[in-house]
Amino acid sequence: MLARLAAVLESRKPENGGDPDKSYVARLFHKGDDAILKKIGEEATETVMAAKDARAAGLGPEAVGKVVYEVADLWFHSMVLLARFGLKPADVVNELARREGLSGLEEKAQRKADGG
């Protein structure tokens, strides 16, 4: 699914014939990085709010469904950003695989030691 979506996003780039008058994604690409980043920020906020609402509602199916909906929007717009920079979902999956088995605390400490 992610690879198919990435291919569609790639096809919406202006250099691949994406038409901003006919495609939401092409319009985002046309507007540039700041428009994409703004959408990611909005979707991240909506995800946080949906999770808070789900928690307050006792994690009922409707509330949890809203979390899934918002996370899907967040992932989608994150994938638009990846495409903007010539990256693929596999790049993120590979990074997650690299981290597999690493303690999050150890990984964070290593980044600090490396100056990151």
C-alpha positions as CSV (number, residue, x, y, z in Angstrom):
1,M,0.0,0.0,0.0
2,L,2.7,2.5,0.9
3,A,4.7,1.8,-2.2
4,R,1.5,2.3,-4.4
5,L,0.7,5.5,-2.6
6,A,4.4,6.7,-3.1
7,A,4.1,6.0,-6.8
8,V,0.9,8.1,-7.0
9,L,2.5,10.9,-5.1
10,E,5.5,10.8,-7.4
11,S,3.2,11.1,-10.4
12,R,1.7,14.3,-8.9
13,K,5.0,16.1,-8.9
14,P,5.0,19.1,-11.3
15,E,8.0,17.6,-13.2
16,N,5.9,14.5,-13.8
17,G,2.9,16.3,-15.1
18,G,1.0,16.9,-11.9
19,D,-1.6,19.6,-12.4
20,P,-2.3,21.8,-9.4
21,D,-5.7,22.6,-10.8
22,K,-6.7,18.9,-10.8
23,S,-4.8,17.4,-7.9
24,Y,-4.6,18.3,-4.2
25,V,-1.1,16.8,-4.0
26,A,0.1,18.6,-7.1
27,R,-1.1,21.8,-5.5
28,L,0.9,21.1,-2.3
29,F,4.0,20.4,-4.4
30,H,3.4,23.6,-6.4
31,K,3.0,25.6,-3.2
32,G,6.3,24.2,-1.9
33,D,7.9,22.9,1.3
34,D,6.2,25.4,3.6
35,A,2.7,24.4,2.5
36,I,3.6,20.7,3.1
37,L,5.1,21.4,6.5
38,K,2.1,23.5,7.5
39,K,-0.2,20.5,6.7
40,I,2.0,18.1,8.7
41,G,1.8,20.5,11.6
42,E,-2.0,20.7,11.3
43,E,-2.3,16.9,11.0
44,A,0.0,16.3,14.0
45,T,-2.1,18.7,16.1
46,E,-5.3,17.0,15.0
47,T,-3.8,13.6,15.8
48,V,-2.9,14.8,19.3
49,M,-6.4,16.2,19.8
50,A,-8.0,13.0,18.6
51,A,-5.9,10.9,21.0
52,K,-6.9,13.2,23.9
53,D,-10.5,12.9,22.9
54,A,-10.2,9.1,22.7
55,R,-8.7,8.9,26.1
56,A,-11.4,11.1,27.6
57,A,-14.1,9.0,25.9
58,G,-12.7,5.8,27.4
59,L,-11.1,4.6,24.2
60,G,-14.4,3.7,22.6
61,P,-14.5,2.5,18.9
62,E,-15.7,5.8,17.5
63,A,-13.0,7.8,19.3
64,V,-10.3,5.3,18.5
65,G,-11.4,5.4,14.9
66,K,-10.8,9.1,14.8
67,V,-7.3,8.5,16.0
68,V,-6.7,6.1,13.1
69,Y,-8.2,8.7,10.7
70,E,-6.0,11.5,11.9
71,V,-2.9,9.3,11.9
72,A,-3.7,8.3,8.3
73,D,-3.8,12.0,7.4
74,L,-0.5,12.6,9.2
75,W,1.2,9.7,7.5
76,F,-0.2,10.8,4.1
77,H,1.2,14.3,4.4
78,S,4.5,12.9,5.8
79,M,4.7,10.8,2.6
80,V,4.1,13.9,0.5
81,L,7.2,15.5,2.3
82,L,9.2,12.3,1.7
83,A,8.4,12.5,-2.0
84,R,9.3,16.2,-2.1
85,F,12.8,15.2,-1.0
86,G,13.0,12.2,-3.3
87,L,12.6,9.7,-0.5
88,K,10.4,6.6,-0.3
89,P,8.6,4.9,2.5
90,A,11.2,2.2,2.3
91,D,13.8,4.8,3.6
92,V,11.8,5.2,6.8
93,V,11.2,1.5,7.1
94,N,15.0,0.9,6.7
95,E,15.6,3.4,9.5
96,L,13.2,1.7,11.7
97,A,14.8,-1.6,10.9
98,R,18.2,-0.1,11.8
99,R,16.8,0.9,15.2
100,E,15.2,-2.5,15.9
101,G,16.6,-4.0,19.0
102,L,18.2,-0.8,20.1
103,S,17.1,0.7,23.4
104,G,15.5,4.0,22.8
105,L,17.5,5.4,25.7
106,E,20.8,4.0,24.4
107,E,20.0,5.4,20.9
108,K,19.3,8.8,22.3
109,A,22.5,8.8,24.3
110,Q,24.4,7.8,21.2
111,R,23.0,10.7,19.3
112,K,24.1,13.1,22.0
113,A,27.5,11.6,22.1
114,D,27.7,12.0,18.3
115,G,26.7,15.7,18.6
116,G,23.2,15.2,17.3
